[in-house]
Amino acid sequence: MAEADADVCFKKDTVSKLLSSFFTEDKTKLGGDAALLMAEMLQIFVKEAAVRSQKQAESEDCDQVDIEHFEKILPQLLMDF
Amino acid sequence: MSSDPNETRQRLKAAVHYTVGRLCQKTGQDLRVEFSRQVIAAITETTYRQCDIFAKDLEAFARHAKRSTVSVEDVKLLARRSKALSNYIQNKSEELTQEQKELKKKSTGKRKSKDIEEESRE
């Protein structure tokens, strides 16, 4: 992949639509800056999930991250966010 | 985007799945660790559901401040649980405002110089 070095991030529109789809009231809107900041927040969430799972796999001497590794780090991950 | 809510949801999930996949790949490439497809799907599902919680919180924060638009302040409040995270989000938001100030100042000048650059390339 050529653009693997570039910073991978969620698109602003995706975040905006994603969050808007969960709002309970129709009149609630998401500000532009807030959407950008939420994209950053979600990126951190996914990165944390990936890095923690990877560390768990590493501590068990596995070279593939499997669902059991993710399951082990999930409770703490959810408590941190 | 489609008006069918179910299809919209599928498309949003697909978009999240794509970014999660790339982020995992990027995380694993230094140590040559691979993430199984199941893990990527699970992280996607978790992120999607976490978004539900985030969105409801943001909405409540905005309503508490008697606003109908979610602002940067609400996002900062969302990141309150972890000190490191809230510092990071604080810095990012300052960066954003700084960038926008510069954009506003230079917007006319920058656009002109970009146009000139593109023209000279052609």
N, CA and C atoms of all chains as a GROMACS GRO file, in nm:
protein
  609
    1MET      N    1   0.083  -0.120   0.000
    1MET     CA    2   0.000   0.000   0.000
    1MET      C    3   0.087   0.125   0.000
    2ALA      N    4   0.061   0.212  -0.094
    2ALA     CA    5   0.149   0.327  -0.113
    2ALA      C    6   0.131   0.430  -0.002
    3GLU      N    7   0.004   0.452   0.038
    3GLU     CA    8  -0.021   0.560   0.133
    3GLU      C    9  -0.022   0.511   0.277
    4ALA      N   10   0.042   0.398   0.305
    4ALA     CA   11   0.041   0.343   0.439
    4ALA      C   12   0.115   0.434   0.537
    5ASP      N   13   0.209   0.512   0.487
    5ASP     CA   14   0.286   0.599   0.574
    5ASP      C   15   0.205   0.722   0.618
    6ALA      N   16   0.110   0.761   0.536
    6ALA     CA   17   0.029   0.878   0.569
    6ALA      C   18  -0.052   0.851   0.695
    7ASP      N   19  -0.087   0.957   0.762
    7ASP     CA   20  -0.162   0.943   0.886
    7ASP      C   21  -0.303   0.894   0.855
    8VAL      N   22  -0.335   0.776   0.907
    8VAL     CA   23  -0.469   0.721   0.885
    8VAL      C   24  -0.565   0.786   0.983
    9CYS      N   25  -0.673   0.838   0.932
    9CYS     CA   26  -0.768   0.906   1.021
    9CYS      C   27  -0.909   0.888   0.968
   10PHE      N   28  -1.006   0.903   1.057
   10PHE     CA   29  -1.145   0.899   1.014
   10PHE      C   30  -1.176   1.026   0.937
   11LYS      N   31  -1.264   1.014   0.838
   11LYS     CA   32  -1.304   1.133   0.763
   11LYS      C   33  -1.405   1.212   0.844
   12LYS      N   34  -1.397   1.343   0.827
   12LYS     CA   35  -1.486   1.431   0.903
   12LYS      C   36  -1.634   1.400   0.874
   13ASP      N   37  -1.664   1.378   0.747
   13ASP     CA   38  -1.804   1.351   0.709
   13ASP      C   39  -1.853   1.221   0.770
   14THR      N   40  -1.766   1.120   0.772
   14THR     CA   41  -1.804   0.992   0.830
   14THR      C   42  -1.840   1.009   0.977
   15VAL      N   43  -1.752   1.078   1.050
   15VAL     CA   44  -1.774   1.099   1.193
   15VAL      C   45  -1.903   1.176   1.214
   16SER      N   46  -1.921   1.278   1.132
   16SER     CA   47  -2.039   1.362   1.145
   16SER      C   48  -2.167   1.281   1.125
   17LYS      N   49  -2.170   1.201   1.020
   17LYS     CA   50  -2.290   1.121   0.991
   17LYS      C   51  -2.311   1.013   1.096
   18LEU      N   52  -2.198   0.955   1.138
   18LEU     CA   53  -2.204   0.848   1.237
   18LEU      C   54  -2.267   0.898   1.367
   19LEU      N   55  -2.218   1.010   1.417
   19LEU     CA   56  -2.268   1.062   1.544
   19LEU      C   57  -2.411   1.115   1.528
   20SER      N   58  -2.437   1.180   1.414
   20SER     CA   59  -2.571   1.234   1.392
   20SER      C   60  -2.675   1.123   1.389
   21SER      N   61  -2.633   1.004   1.340
   21SER     CA   62  -2.730   0.894   1.332
   21SER      C   63  -2.769   0.844   1.471
   22PHE      N   64  -2.690   0.878   1.572
   22PHE     CA   65  -2.721   0.831   1.708
   22PHE      C   66  -2.792   0.935   1.793
   23PHE      N   67  -2.798   1.060   1.745
   23PHE     CA   68  -2.864   1.163   1.824
   23PHE      C   69  -3.012   1.131   1.839
   24THR      N   70  -3.066   1.152   1.958
   24THR     CA   71  -3.206   1.119   1.980
   24THR      C   72  -3.299   1.230   1.932
   25GLU      N   73  -3.249   1.353   1.931
   25GLU     CA   74  -3.334   1.462   1.884
   25GLU      C   75  -3.287   1.509   1.747
   26ASP      N   76  -3.383   1.538   1.661
   26ASP     CA   77  -3.348   1.576   1.523
   26ASP      C   78  -3.274   1.708   1.515
   27LYS      N   79  -3.305   1.797   1.612
   27LYS     CA   80  -3.247   1.931   1.600
   27LYS      C   81  -3.102   1.938   1.648
   28THR      N   82  -3.053   1.833   1.714
   28THR     CA   83  -2.913   1.833   1.759
   28THR      C   84  -2.819   1.824   1.639
   29LYS      N   85  -2.723   1.915   1.636
   29LYS     CA   86  -2.626   1.914   1.525
   29LYS      C   87  -2.485   1.904   1.581
   30LEU      N   88  -2.391   1.868   1.494
   30LEU     CA   89  -2.252   1.856   1.534
   30LEU      C   90  -2.172   1.968   1.469
   31GLY      N   91  -2.103   2.046   1.552
   31GLY     CA   92  -2.021   2.154   1.497
   31GLY      C   93  -1.904   2.101   1.417
   32GLY      N   94  -1.853   2.182   1.324
   32GLY     CA   95  -1.743   2.139   1.238
   32GLY      C   96  -1.617   2.104   1.315
   33ASP      N   97  -1.578   2.191   1.407
   33ASP     CA   98  -1.459   2.166   1.488
   33ASP      C   99  -1.478   2.045   1.578
   34ALA      N  100  -1.600   2.034   1.631
   34ALA     CA  101  -1.630   1.920   1.718
   34ALA      C  102  -1.616   1.790   1.641
   35ALA      N  103  -1.658   1.790   1.515
   35ALA     CA  104  -1.646   1.669   1.433
   35ALA      C  105  -1.499   1.631   1.412
   36LEU      N  106  -1.416   1.732   1.386
   36LEU     CA  107  -1.273   1.705   1.367
   36LEU      C  108  -1.211   1.648   1.494
   37LEU      N  109  -1.251   1.706   1.607
   37LEU     CA  110  -1.198   1.661   1.735
   37LEU      C  111  -1.246   1.520   1.769
   38MET      N  112  -1.369   1.490   1.731
   38MET     CA  113  -1.423   1.355   1.755
   38MET      C  114  -1.353   1.253   1.665
   39ALA      N  115  -1.315   1.295   1.544
   39ALA     CA  116  -1.240   1.206   1.455
   39ALA      C  117  -1.108   1.166   1.523
   40GLU      N  118  -1.047   1.266   1.587
   40GLU     CA  119  -0.922   1.243   1.660
   40GLU      C  120  -0.946   1.146   1.776
   41MET      N  121  -1.054   1.168   1.847
   41MET     CA  122  -1.090   1.087   1.963
   41MET      C  123  -1.113   0.941   1.922
   42LEU      N  124  -1.186   0.921   1.811
   42LEU     CA  125  -1.213   0.784   1.766
   42LEU      C  126  -1.086   0.717   1.717
   43GLN      N  127  -0.999   0.796   1.657
   43GLN     CA  128  -0.872   0.740   1.612
   43GLN      C  129  -0.792   0.689   1.732
   44ILE      N  130  -0.790   0.769   1.840
   44ILE     CA  131  -0.721   0.727   1.962
   44ILE      C  132  -0.784   0.600   2.018
   45PHE      N  133  -0.916   0.593   2.016
   45PHE     CA  134  -0.988   0.477   2.068
   45PHE      C  135  -0.944   0.350   1.993
   46VAL      N  136  -0.944   0.357   1.861
   46VAL     CA  137  -0.908   0.241   1.779
   46VAL      C  138  -0.760   0.206   1.798
   47LYS      N  139  -0.675   0.309   1.801
   47LYS     CA  140  -0.532   0.285   1.820
   47LYS      C  141  -0.506   0.216   1.953
   48GLU      N  142  -0.572   0.266   2.059
   48GLU     CA  143  -0.557   0.206   2.192
   48GLU      C  144  -0.598   0.060   2.186
   49ALA      N  145  -0.713   0.033   2.122
   49ALA     CA  146  -0.761  -0.105   2.111
   49ALA      C  147  -0.657  -0.191   2.041
   50ALA      N  148  -0.600  -0.138   1.932
   50ALA     CA  149  -0.503  -0.216   1.853
   50ALA      C  150  -0.375  -0.239   1.932
   51VAL      N  151  -0.321  -0.132   1.993
   51VAL     CA  152  -0.193  -0.144   2.062
   51VAL      C  153  -0.205  -0.236   2.184
   52ARG      N  154  -0.315  -0.219   2.259
   52ARG     CA  155  -0.332  -0.304   2.378
   52ARG      C  156  -0.348  -0.451   2.339
   53SER      N  157  -0.425  -0.478   2.232
   53SER     CA  158  -0.442  -0.617   2.186
   53SER      C  159  -0.308  -0.674   2.142
   54GLN      N  160  -0.232  -0.589   2.074
   54GLN     CA  161  -0.103  -0.634   2.024
   54GLN      C  162  -0.009  -0.670   2.140
   55LYS      N  163  -0.012  -0.587   2.245
   55LYS     CA  164   0.073  -0.614   2.362
   55LYS      C  165   0.031  -0.743   2.430
   56GLN      N  166  -0.101  -0.765   2.436
   56GLN     CA  167  -0.152  -0.887   2.497
   56GLN      C  168  -0.103  -1.008   2.417
   57ALA      N  169  -0.110  -0.999   2.285
   57ALA     CA  170  -0.065  -1.109   2.200
   57ALA      C  171   0.084  -1.133   2.219
   58GLU      N  172   0.158  -1.022   2.230
   58GLU     CA  173   0.302  -1.030   2.248
   58GLU      C  174   0.337  -1.101   2.379
   59SER      N  175   0.263  -1.068   2.485
   59SER     CA  176   0.293  -1.128   2.615
   59SER      C  177   0.260  -1.277   2.616
   60GLU      N  178   0.179  -1.320   2.518
   60GLU     CA  179   0.148  -1.462   2.510
   60GLU      C  180   0.229  -1.530   2.399
   61ASP      N  181   0.327  -1.458   2.348
   61ASP     CA  182   0.415  -1.510   2.243
   61ASP      C  183   0.341  -1.552   2.117
   62CYS      N  184   0.240  -1.475   2.078
   62CYS     CA  185   0.170  -1.504   1.953
   62CYS      C  186   0.212  -1.400   1.850
   63ASP      N  187   0.224  -1.443   1.724
   63ASP     CA  188   0.256  -1.342   1.623
   63ASP      C  189   0.131  -1.300   1.544
   64GLN      N  190   0.016  -1.349   1.586
   64GLN     CA  191  -0.107  -1.296   1.530
   64GLN      C  192  -0.199  -1.253   1.643
   65VAL      N  193  -0.258  -1.135   1.628
   65VAL     CA  194  -0.351  -1.086   1.730
   65VAL      C  195  -0.486  -1.151   1.704
   66ASP      N  196  -0.535  -1.225   1.803
   66ASP     CA  197  -0.662  -1.295   1.787
   66ASP      C  198  -0.768  -1.237   1.878
   67ILE      N  199  -0.888  -1.287   1.857
   67ILE     CA  200  -1.004  -1.232   1.929
   67ILE      C  201  -0.987  -1.244   2.081
   68GLU      N  202  -0.921  -1.351   2.127
   68GLU     CA  203  -0.905  -1.371   2.272
   68GLU      C  204  -0.818  -1.260   2.333
   69HIS      N  205  -0.722  -1.210   2.255
   69HIS     CA  206  -0.638  -1.101   2.306
   69HIS      C  207  -0.721  -0.974   2.321
   70PHE      N  208  -0.804  -0.950   2.220
   70PHE     CA  209  -0.889  -0.831   2.226
   70PHE      C  210  -0.989  -0.843   2.340
   71GLU      N  211  -1.043  -0.962   2.359
   71GLU     CA  212  -1.141  -0.984   2.467
   71GLU      C  213  -1.080  -0.950   2.603
   72LYS      N  214  -0.952  -0.981   2.620
   72LYS     CA  215  -0.888  -0.958   2.750
   72LYS      C  216  -0.868  -0.810   2.780
   73ILE      N  217  -0.843  -0.730   2.676
   73ILE     CA  218  -0.816  -0.589   2.702
   73ILE      C  219  -0.944  -0.503   2.696
   74LEU      N  220  -1.053  -0.563   2.646
   74LEU     CA  221  -1.175  -0.484   2.624
   74LEU      C  222  -1.232  -0.417   2.750
   75PRO      N  223  -1.245  -0.489   2.863
   75PRO     CA  224  -1.307  -0.423   2.979
   75PRO      C  225  -1.233  -0.296   3.023
   76GLN      N  226  -1.100  -0.305   3.033
   76GLN     CA  227  -1.023  -0.188   3.076
   76GLN      C  228  -1.033  -0.075   2.973
   77LEU      N  229  -1.034  -0.112   2.844
   77LEU     CA  230  -1.044  -0.012   2.738
   77LEU      C  231  -1.173   0.069   2.753
   78LEU      N  232  -1.282  -0.003   2.779
   78LEU     CA  233  -1.411   0.066   2.789
   78LEU      C  234  -1.418   0.152   2.915
   79MET      N  235  -1.345   0.111   3.017
   79MET     CA  236  -1.345   0.193   3.139
   79MET      C  237  -1.262   0.319   3.123
   80ASP      N  238  -1.165   0.314   3.031
   80ASP     CA  239  -1.078   0.430   3.013
   80ASP      C  240  -1.141   0.537   2.923
   81PHE      N  241  -1.250   0.503   2.853
   81PHE     CA  242  -1.311   0.601   2.764
   81PHE      C  243  -1.450   0.643   2.811
   82MET      N  244  -2.651   0.996   0.012
   82MET     CA  245  -2.663   0.873   0.091
   82MET      C  246  -2.807   0.822   0.088
   83SER      N  247  -2.821   0.693   0.100
   83SER     CA  248  -2.953   0.631   0.089
   83SER      C  249  -3.044   0.674   0.203
   84SER      N  250  -3.175   0.671   0.177
   84SER     CA  251  -3.270   0.711   0.279
   84SER      C  252  -3.305   0.593   0.370
   85ASP      N  253  -3.275   0.472   0.324
   85ASP     CA  254  -3.301   0.354   0.406
   85ASP      C  255  -3.204   0.352   0.525
   86PRO      N  256  -3.258   0.360   0.647
   86PRO     CA  257  -3.169   0.370   0.764
   86PRO      C  258  -3.078   0.248   0.781
   87ASN      N  259  -3.131   0.132   0.742
   87ASN     CA  260  -3.051   0.011   0.757
   87ASN      C  261  -2.930   0.014   0.665
   88GLU      N  262  -2.952   0.060   0.542
   88GLU     CA  263  -2.841   0.064   0.447
   88GLU      C  264  -2.739   0.170   0.489
   89THR      N  265  -2.790   0.284   0.539
   89THR     CA  266  -2.700   0.389   0.587
   89THR      C  267  -2.611   0.334   0.696
   90ARG      N  268  -2.670   0.256   0.787
   90ARG     CA  269  -2.593   0.200   0.897
   90ARG      C  270  -2.485   0.105   0.845
   91GLN      N  271  -2.522   0.024   0.747
   91GLN     CA  272  -2.424  -0.069   0.690
   91GLN      C  273  -2.307   0.006   0.627
   92ARG      N  274  -2.341   0.116   0.558
   92ARG     CA  275  -2.237   0.193   0.491
   92ARG      C  276  -2.144   0.259   0.592
   93LEU      N  277  -2.204   0.312   0.700
   93LEU     CA  278  -2.123   0.375   0.804
   93LEU      C  279  -2.030   0.272   0.868
   94LYS      N  280  -2.085   0.154   0.894
   94LYS     CA  281  -2.003   0.048   0.954
   94LYS      C  282  -1.890   0.009   0.861
   95ALA      N  283  -1.921   0.003   0.732
   95ALA     CA  284  -1.817  -0.033   0.634
   95ALA      C  285  -1.706   0.071   0.635
   96ALA      N  286  -1.744   0.199   0.648
   96ALA     CA  287  -1.644   0.306   0.651
   96ALA      C  288  -1.557   0.293   0.776
   97VAL      N  289  -1.619   0.264   0.890
   97VAL     CA  290  -1.544   0.246   1.014
   97VAL      C  291  -1.451   0.125   1.001
   98HIS      N  292  -1.505   0.018   0.943
   98HIS     CA  293  -1.429  -0.105   0.926
   98HIS      C  294  -1.302  -0.080   0.846
   99TYR      N  295  -1.316  -0.002   0.740
   99TYR     CA  296  -1.202   0.028   0.654
   99TYR      C  297  -1.092   0.100   0.732
  100THR      N  298  -1.131   0.204   0.806
  100THR     CA  299  -1.031   0.282   0.881
  100THR      C  300  -0.970   0.198   0.993
  101VAL      N  301  -1.053   0.118   1.061
  101VAL     CA  302  -1.000   0.031   1.167
  101VAL      C  303  -0.897  -0.065   1.109
  102GLY      N  304  -0.929  -0.122   0.993
  102GLY     CA  305  -0.836  -0.214   0.928
  102GLY      C  306  -0.703  -0.150   0.900
  103ARG      N  307  -0.708  -0.028   0.848
  103ARG     CA  308  -0.583   0.041   0.814
  103ARG      C  309  -0.505   0.080   0.938
  104LEU      N  310  -0.577   0.122   1.042
  104LEU     CA  311  -0.508   0.160   1.166
  104LEU      C  312  -0.440   0.038   1.228
  105CYS      N  313  -0.508  -0.077   1.225
  105CYS     CA  314  -0.451  -0.200   1.280
  105CYS      C  315  -0.328  -0.242   1.200
  106GLN      N  316  -0.341  -0.232   1.069
  106GLN     CA  317  -0.228  -0.269   0.984
  106GLN      C  318  -0.106  -0.183   1.015
  107LYS      N  319  -0.134  -0.054   1.035
  107LYS     CA  320  -0.027   0.041   1.064
  107LYS      C  321   0.036   0.011   1.201
  108THR      N  322  -0.048  -0.026   1.297
  108THR     CA  323   0.002  -0.058   1.431
  108THR      C  324   0.091  -0.182   1.426
  109GLY      N  325   0.048  -0.281   1.347
  109GLY     CA  326   0.118  -0.409   1.346
  109GLY      C  327   0.243  -0.414   1.262
  110GLN      N  328   0.257  -0.318   1.170
  110GLN     CA  329   0.363  -0.336   1.070
  110GLN      C  330   0.505  -0.324   1.128
  111ASP      N  331   0.522  -0.247   1.236
  111ASP     CA  332   0.656  -0.231   1.293
  111ASP      C  333   0.706  -0.362   1.352
  112LEU      N  334   0.617  -0.433   1.423
  112LEU     CA  335   0.657  -0.558   1.487
  112LEU      C  336   0.621  -0.680   1.402
  113ARG      N  337   0.573  -0.654   1.283
  113ARG     CA  338   0.528  -0.760   1.191
  113ARG      C  339   0.426  -0.852   1.257
  114VAL      N  340   0.336  -0.790   1.326
  114VAL     CA  341   0.227  -0.866   1.387
  114VAL      C  342   0.104  -0.846   1.300
  115GLU      N  343   0.027  -0.954   1.282
  115GLU     CA  344  -0.094  -0.940   1.203
  115GLU      C  345  -0.218  -0.946   1.291
  116PHE      N  346  -0.318  -0.870   1.252
  116PHE     CA  347  -0.445  -0.872   1.323
  116PHE      C  348  -0.541  -0.962   1.246
  117SER      N  349  -0.604  -1.056   1.316
  117SER     CA  350  -0.698  -1.144   1.246
  117SER      C  351  -0.821  -1.065   1.205
  118ARG      N  352  -0.892  -1.116   1.104
  118ARG     CA  353  -1.011  -1.047   1.053
  118ARG      C  354  -1.116  -1.032   1.162
  119GLN      N  355  -1.121  -1.135   1.248
  119GLN     CA  356  -1.217  -1.133   1.359
  119GLN      C  357  -1.192  -1.015   1.453
  120VAL      N  358  -1.064  -0.989   1.482
  120VAL     CA  359  -1.029  -0.879   1.572
  120VAL      C  360  -1.071  -0.746   1.511
  121ILE      N  361  -1.042  -0.729   1.381
  121ILE     CA  362  -1.078  -0.604   1.316
  121ILE      C  363  -1.229  -0.584   1.318
  122ALA      N  364  -1.303  -0.692   1.294
  122ALA     CA  365  -1.449  -0.683   1.299
  122ALA      C  366  -1.496  -0.648   1.440
  123ALA      N  367  -1.430  -0.707   1.541
  123ALA     CA  368  -1.470  -0.682   1.680
  123ALA      C  369  -1.438  -0.538   1.720
  124ILE      N  370  -1.323  -0.487   1.680
  124ILE     CA  371  -1.288  -0.349   1.712
  124ILE      C  372  -1.386  -0.254   1.643
  125THR      N  373  -1.422  -0.287   1.519
  125THR     CA  374  -1.520  -0.205   1.447
  125THR      C  375  -1.653  -0.200   1.522
  126GLU      N  376  -1.700  -0.317   1.563
  126GLU     CA  377  -1.828  -0.323   1.634
  126GLU      C  378  -1.821  -0.244   1.765
  127THR      N  379  -1.709  -0.260   1.838
  127THR     CA  380  -1.692  -0.188   1.964
  127THR      C  381  -1.691  -0.038   1.940
  128THR      N  382  -1.618   0.005   1.836
  128THR     CA  383  -1.609   0.148   1.805
  128THR      C  384  -1.746   0.203   1.770
  129TYR      N  385  -1.821   0.124   1.690
  129TYR     CA  386  -1.954   0.168   1.647
  129TYR      C  387  -2.045   0.187   1.768
  130ARG      N  388  -2.040   0.092   1.861
  130ARG     CA  389  -2.126   0.102   1.980
  130ARG      C  390  -2.078   0.213   2.073
  131GLN      N  391  -1.946   0.231   2.079
  131GLN     CA  392  -1.891   0.338   2.161
  131GLN      C  393  -1.938   0.473   2.107
  132CYS      N  394  -1.951   0.482   1.976
  132CYS     CA  395  -2.001   0.604   1.912
  132CYS      C  396  -2.142   0.637   1.960
  133ASP      N  397  -2.222   0.533   1.978
  133ASP     CA  398  -2.357   0.551   2.029
  133ASP      C  399  -2.350   0.620   2.166
  134ILE      N  400  -2.264   0.567   2.254
  134ILE     CA  401  -2.249   0.624   2.388
  134ILE      C  402  -2.196   0.767   2.378
  135PHE      N  403  -2.092   0.788   2.296
  135PHE     CA  404  -2.034   0.921   2.277
  135PHE      C  405  -2.141   1.019   2.231
  136ALA      N  406  -2.218   0.979   2.131
  136ALA     CA  407  -2.317   1.069   2.073
  136ALA      C  408  -2.423   1.108   2.175
  137LYS      N  409  -2.469   1.010   2.253
  137LYS     CA  410  -2.572   1.040   2.353
  137LYS      C  411  -2.516   1.133   2.460
  138ASP      N  412  -2.391   1.111   2.502
  138ASP     CA  413  -2.326   1.197   2.600
  138ASP      C  414  -2.314   1.339   2.546
  139LEU      N  415  -2.262   1.350   2.423
  139LEU     CA  416  -2.242   1.482   2.362
  139LEU      C  417  -2.374   1.558   2.354
  140GLU      N  418  -2.477   1.486   2.315
  140GLU     CA  419  -2.609   1.548   2.303
  140GLU      C  420  -2.656   1.600   2.439
  141ALA      N  421  -2.634   1.518   2.542
  141ALA     CA  422  -2.677   1.558   2.676
  141ALA      C  423  -2.597   1.680   2.724
  142PHE      N  424  -2.466   1.680   2.698
  142PHE     CA  425  -2.382   1.793   2.738
  142PHE      C  426  -2.430   1.920   2.670
  143ALA      N  427  -2.455   1.911   2.538
  143ALA     CA  428  -2.497   2.029   2.463
  143ALA      C  429  -2.631   2.080   2.516
  144ARG      N  430  -2.720   1.985   2.544
  144ARG     CA  431  -2.852   2.027   2.591
  144ARG      C  432  -2.841   2.092   2.729
  145HIS      N  433  -2.750   2.039   2.810
  145HIS     CA  434  -2.730   2.095   2.944
  145HIS      C  435  -2.682   2.240   2.935
  146ALA      N  436  -2.602   2.270   2.832
  146ALA     CA  437  -2.554   2.406   2.812
  146ALA      C  438  -2.655   2.489   2.731
  147LYS      N  439  -2.774   2.434   2.713
  147LYS     CA  440  -2.883   2.500   2.639
  147LYS      C  441  -2.844   2.533   2.496
  148ARG      N  442  -2.771   2.440   2.434
  148ARG     CA  443  -2.736   2.455   2.293
  148ARG      C  444  -2.798   2.339   2.216
  149SER      N  445  -2.813   2.356   2.085
  149SER     CA  446  -2.857   2.241   2.006
  149SER      C  447  -2.744   2.192   1.915
  150THR      N  448  -2.632   2.266   1.915
  150THR     CA  449  -2.515   2.223   1.837
  150THR      C  450  -2.405   2.176   1.931
  151VAL      N  451  -2.354   2.057   1.904
  151VAL     CA  452  -2.244   2.004   1.984
  151VAL      C  453  -2.116   2.082   1.952
  152SER      N  454  -2.050   2.134   2.056
  152SER     CA  455  -1.932   2.216   2.032
  152SER      C  456  -1.805   2.146   2.082
  153VAL      N  457  -1.692   2.211   2.058
  153VAL     CA  458  -1.563   2.157   2.101
  153VAL      C  459  -1.560   2.136   2.253
  154GLU      N  460  -1.626   2.226   2.325
  154GLU     CA  461  -1.630   2.217   2.471
  154GLU      C  462  -1.693   2.085   2.517
  155ASP      N  463  -1.796   2.041   2.444
  155ASP     CA  464  -1.862   1.916   2.479
  155ASP      C  465  -1.769   1.796   2.458
  156VAL      N  466  -1.691   1.804   2.350
  156VAL     CA  467  -1.596   1.695   2.322
  156VAL      C  468  -1.490   1.689   2.432
  157LYS      N  469  -1.446   1.807   2.478
  157LYS     CA  470  -1.346   1.811   2.586
  157LYS      C  471  -1.402   1.745   2.712
  158LEU      N  472  -1.530   1.770   2.736
  158LEU     CA  473  -1.595   1.712   2.855
  158LEU      C  474  -1.605   1.560   2.842
  159LEU      N  475  -1.618   1.515   2.718
  159LEU     CA  476  -1.628   1.371   2.690
  159LEU      C  477  -1.499   1.300   2.726
  160ALA      N  478  -1.388   1.372   2.715
  160ALA     CA  479  -1.256   1.310   2.735
  160ALA      C  480  -1.208   1.326   2.879
  161ARG      N  481  -1.300   1.353   2.971
  161ARG     CA  482  -1.259   1.388   3.108
  161ARG      C  483  -1.207   1.270   3.188
  162ARG      N  484  -1.244   1.145   3.151
  162ARG     CA  485  -1.215   1.031   3.236
  162ARG      C  486  -1.066   1.000   3.248
  163SER      N  487  -0.991   1.031   3.144
  163SER     CA  488  -0.848   1.002   3.149
  163SER      C  489  -0.770   1.132   3.135
  164LYS      N  490  -0.678   1.151   3.226
  164LYS     CA  491  -0.600   1.276   3.229
  164LYS      C  492  -0.522   1.296   3.099
  165ALA      N  493  -0.452   1.189   3.057
  165ALA     CA  494  -0.369   1.199   2.937
  165ALA      C  495  -0.455   1.230   2.815
  166LEU      N  496  -0.569   1.163   2.808
  166LEU     CA  497  -0.658   1.184   2.693
  166LEU      C  498  -0.711   1.326   2.691
  167SER      N  499  -0.750   1.376   2.808
  167SER     CA  500  -0.808   1.510   2.809
  167SER      C  501  -0.702   1.615   2.776
  168ASN      N  502  -0.578   1.592   2.819
  168ASN     CA  503  -0.469   1.683   2.779
  168ASN      C  504  -0.448   1.681   2.628
  169TYR      N  505  -0.451   1.560   2.573
  169TYR     CA  506  -0.428   1.544   2.430
  169TYR      C  507  -0.537   1.615   2.349
  170ILE      N  508  -0.660   1.594   2.391
  170ILE     CA  509  -0.774   1.656   2.321
  170ILE      C  510  -0.768   1.809   2.335
  171GLN      N  511  -0.728   1.854   2.454
  171GLN     CA  512  -0.713   1.999   2.476
  171GLN      C  513  -0.612   2.058   2.378
  172ASN      N  514  -0.495   1.990   2.367
  172ASN     CA  515  -0.392   2.038   2.274
  172ASN      C  516  -0.441   2.039   2.130
  173LYS      N  517  -0.511   1.931   2.093
  173LYS     CA  518  -0.562   1.921   1.956
  173LYS      C  519  -0.659   2.034   1.926
  174SER      N  520  -0.742   2.066   2.024
  174SER     CA  521  -0.842   2.170   1.998
  174SER      C  522  -0.774   2.305   1.986
  175GLU      N  523  -0.668   2.325   2.066
  175GLU     CA  524  -0.593   2.451   2.052
  175GLU      C  525  -0.527   2.458   1.914
  176GLU      N  526  -0.473   2.344   1.869
  176GLU     CA  527  -0.413   2.340   1.735
  176GLU      C  528  -0.515   2.378   1.629
  177LEU      N  529  -0.636   2.322   1.646
  177LEU     CA  530  -0.742   2.349   1.548
  177LEU      C  531  -0.775   2.497   1.540
  178THR      N  532  -0.791   2.560   1.657
  178THR     CA  533  -0.827   2.702   1.656
  178THR      C  534  -0.713   2.785   1.598
  179GLN      N  535  -0.589   2.743   1.630
  179GLN     CA  536  -0.473   2.813   1.577
  179GLN      C  537  -0.470   2.805   1.425
  180GLU      N  538  -0.491   2.682   1.375
  180GLU     CA  539  -0.492   2.660   1.230
  180GLU      C  540  -0.596   2.748   1.163
  181GLN      N  541  -0.712   2.755   1.226
  181GLN     CA  542  -0.819   2.830   1.161
  181GLN      C  543  -0.792   2.979   1.160
  182LYS      N  544  -0.728   3.025   1.268
  182LYS     CA  545  -0.690   3.167   1.272
  182LYS      C  546  -0.596   3.198   1.156
  183GLU      N  547  -0.497   3.109   1.138
  183GLU     CA  548  -0.400   3.130   1.030
  183GLU      C  549  -0.468   3.122   0.894
  184LEU      N  550  -0.560   3.024   0.882
  184LEU     CA  551  -0.631   3.009   0.755
  184LEU      C  552  -0.706   3.136   0.719
  185LYS      N  553  -0.772   3.193   0.821
  185LYS     CA  554  -0.851   3.314   0.796
  185LYS      C  555  -0.761   3.428   0.751
  186LYS      N  556  -0.646   3.437   0.818
  186LYS     CA  557  -0.552   3.546   0.784
  186LYS      C  558  -0.500   3.530   0.643
  187LYS      N  559  -0.459   3.404   0.612
  187LYS     CA  560  -0.388   3.384   0.486
  187LYS      C  561  -0.479   3.341   0.373
  188SER      N  562  -0.607   3.320   0.402
  188SER     CA  563  -0.693   3.251   0.305
  188SER      C  564  -0.681   3.313   0.166
  189THR      N  565  -0.683   3.444   0.156
  189THR     CA  566  -0.677   3.506   0.023
  189THR      C  567  -0.537   3.488  -0.036
  190GLY      N  568  -0.435   3.517   0.043
  190GLY     CA  569  -0.298   3.509  -0.007
  190GLY      C  570  -0.259   3.369  -0.047
  191LYS      N  571  -0.298   3.270   0.039
  191LYS     CA  572  -0.261   3.132   0.013
  191LYS      C  573  -0.322   3.083  -0.116
  192ARG      N  574  -0.451   3.116  -0.131
  192ARG     CA  575  -0.520   3.067  -0.249
  192ARG      C  576  -0.452   3.116  -0.376
  193LYS      N  577  -0.411   3.241  -0.371
  193LYS     CA  578  -0.348   3.297  -0.489
  193LYS      C  579  -0.216   3.225  -0.520
  194SER      N  580  -0.135   3.203  -0.416
  194SER     CA  581  -0.005   3.140  -0.441
  194SER      C  582  -0.024   2.996  -0.490
  195LYS      N  583  -0.129   2.927  -0.437
  195LYS     CA  584  -0.155   2.790  -0.483
  195LYS      C  585  -0.193   2.790  -0.629
  196ASP      N  586  -0.278   2.883  -0.665
  196ASP     CA  587  -0.320   2.892  -0.805
  196ASP      C  588  -0.200   2.910  -0.896
  197ILE      N  589  -0.110   2.997  -0.852
  197ILE     CA  590   0.009   3.024  -0.932
  197ILE      C  591   0.093   2.899  -0.946
  198GLU      N  592   0.107   2.825  -0.833
  198GLU     CA  593   0.185   2.701  -0.835
  198GLU      C  594   0.129   2.603  -0.937
  199GLU      N  595  -0.003   2.585  -0.931
  199GLU     CA  596  -0.066   2.489  -1.021
  199GLU      C  597  -0.052   2.533  -1.166
  200GLU      N  598  -0.063   2.660  -1.186
  200GLU     CA  599  -0.050   2.709  -1.323
  200GLU      C  600   0.090   2.683  -1.378
  201SER      N  601   0.189   2.706  -1.291
  201SER     CA  602   0.326   2.689  -1.338
  201SER      C  603   0.356   2.541  -1.365
  202ARG      N  604   0.286   2.450  -1.290
  202ARG     CA  605   0.305   2.308  -1.313
  202ARG      C  606   0.251   2.268  -1.450
  203GLU      N  607   0.136   2.327  -1.481
  203GLU     CA  608   0.077   2.294  -1.609
  203GLU      C  609   0.166   2.341  -1.722
   0.00000   0.00000   0.00000
